[in-house]
Amino acid sequence: MNRFLVLILLSVFSLGQNQLKENLSHKTFSAKVIGISDGDTMEVLYKKTPIKIRLAHIDSPEKRGTQPFGNNAKQALSHLCFGKTVMIESEKYDRYKRLIAVVINDRKQIVNQEMIKQGMAWHYKKYSSDPVYAKLESEARNNRVGLWQDKNPIAPWLWRENKKKK
């Protein structure tokens, strides 16, 4: 009898989580940042539920595999929003069930754009045609800010591709 009750409770809990995730596509909500995975991924707490957020429009250096500036990017994102309540403007879910979103911090900064301004991310043109991000990346490159100080910065998508080949 106990096992049956546990299974029912787990099913109800799972349903509730899936329903919550479904409802967050194309929504704007506030949540507390409780974790930073790398320079473009964070975890927020929304209605007592942890949700993975992938920053829209950008791709930052990989922390795993020790890509140059990977740890710097994670640190930069942490300084912008860790432990703070942020506004999430969600788009959709990616194949890893992360919510793709634009994040605005308590200083009204668009975190996605700040990461590019600081030279801690590329404009992810494969998934974004937003001219603002292209312009910000161009300015960061020209000013040799952050990762653009490197003589040969490698885009994260190329870094991942090279790592898969090895």
C-alpha positions in Angstrom: 0.0 0.0 0.0 2.8 2.4 0.9 4.5 1.8 -2.5 1.3 2.6 -4.3 0.9 5.8 -2.5 4.5 6.9 -3.2 4.0 6.1 -6.9 0.9 8.2 -7.0 2.6 11.1 -5.2 5.6 10.9 -7.5 3.3 10.9 -10.6 1.4 14.0 -9.3 4.6 15.8 -8.6 6.0 15.0 -12.0 2.8 16.2 -13.7 3.0 19.4 -11.8 6.6 20.1 -12.8 5.9 19.3 -16.5 2.8 21.5 -16.4 4.9 24.4 -14.8 7.5 24.0 -17.5 4.9 24.1 -20.3 3.4 27.3 -18.9 6.7 29.1 -18.8 7.3 29.3 -22.6 6.8 32.9 -23.8 6.2 34.2 -20.3 7.8 36.9 -18.2 8.3 36.2 -14.5 10.8 36.9 -11.7 12.9 34.3 -10.0 15.9 34.0 -7.7 19.2 32.9 -9.3 20.4 29.9 -7.3 23.2 28.5 -9.5 25.5 29.4 -12.3 26.6 26.4 -14.5 28.7 28.4 -17.0 28.7 31.7 -18.8 25.4 31.1 -20.5 23.5 28.8 -18.2 22.0 29.4 -14.8 19.4 27.9 -12.4 16.6 29.9 -10.9 14.1 29.1 -8.2 10.5 29.8 -9.3 7.6 28.8 -7.1 9.9 26.5 -5.2 10.9 24.8 -8.4 14.5 24.9 -9.8 14.5 25.8 -13.5 17.5 25.7 -15.9 17.8 28.9 -17.9 19.9 29.1 -21.1 20.7 32.7 -22.0 19.2 33.6 -25.5 21.3 35.1 -28.3 24.7 34.2 -26.8 27.2 31.4 -26.5 30.0 31.7 -24.0 33.3 29.8 -23.7 33.0 26.3 -22.4 33.8 25.7 -18.7 34.1 22.0 -19.3 37.2 21.2 -21.4 39.0 24.3 -20.1 38.3 26.6 -23.1 40.1 29.9 -22.5 37.8 32.4 -20.7 35.3 29.6 -19.7 35.8 30.2 -16.0 35.9 34.0 -16.5 32.6 33.8 -18.3 31.0 31.8 -15.4 32.4 34.3 -12.9 31.1 37.3 -15.0 27.6 35.8 -15.1 27.8 35.1 -11.4 28.7 38.8 -10.7 25.8 40.0 -12.8 23.1 37.9 -11.1 23.9 35.1 -8.6 21.7 35.3 -5.5 19.6 38.0 -7.0 16.0 38.1 -8.1 15.9 38.6 -11.8 13.3 39.1 -14.5 13.0 36.2 -17.0 11.6 36.9 -20.5 11.3 33.4 -21.7 11.1 32.2 -25.3 11.0 28.4 -25.5 12.7 25.2 -24.3 15.7 23.7 -26.0 16.4 20.0 -26.6 18.0 19.7 -23.1 14.8 21.1 -21.5 16.4 24.4 -20.5 14.3 27.5 -20.8 15.8 29.9 -23.4 15.4 33.4 -22.1 16.6 37.0 -21.8 17.5 37.8 -18.2 17.3 41.3 -16.6 19.1 41.8 -13.3 18.3 44.0 -10.3 20.2 46.9 -11.9 18.0 46.7 -15.0 20.8 45.3 -17.1 20.0 42.9 -19.8 22.4 40.1 -18.7 22.6 38.5 -22.1 23.9 41.8 -23.6 26.2 42.5 -20.7 28.0 39.2 -21.2 28.8 40.3 -24.8 29.7 43.8 -23.8 32.2 42.3 -21.3 33.7 40.1 -23.9 32.5 37.0 -22.2 30.3 35.6 -25.0 29.7 35.5 -28.7 26.5 36.5 -30.5 25.1 33.0 -31.3 24.1 33.8 -34.9 23.0 30.3 -35.5 20.0 30.9 -33.3 19.8 34.7 -33.2 19.6 37.4 -35.9 19.2 40.2 -33.4 21.3 43.2 -34.7 21.8 44.6 -31.2 23.9 41.5 -30.2 25.9 41.6 -33.5 26.7 45.3 -32.8 27.7 44.6 -29.2 30.0 41.8 -30.3 31.6 43.9 -32.9 32.3 46.7 -30.4 33.8 44.2 -27.9 36.0 42.8 -30.6 37.2 46.2 -31.7 37.9 47.2 -28.1 39.6 43.9 -27.4 37.5 43.4 -24.3 37.5 40.0 -22.4 38.1 37.0 -24.6 38.8 39.3 -27.6 42.2 40.0 -26.0 43.2 36.5 -27.1 45.1 36.3 -30.4 42.9 33.5 -31.7 39.6 33.2 -29.8 37.7 30.1 -30.7 33.9 30.2 -30.8 32.3 27.8 -28.4 30.5 25.9 -31.1 33.8 25.2 -32.9 35.4 24.3 -29.6 32.7 21.7 -28.9 33.0 20.4 -32.4 36.7 19.9 -32.1 36.3 18.2 -28.7 33.8 15.7 -30.2 36.3 14.8 -32.9 39.0 13.9 -30.4 
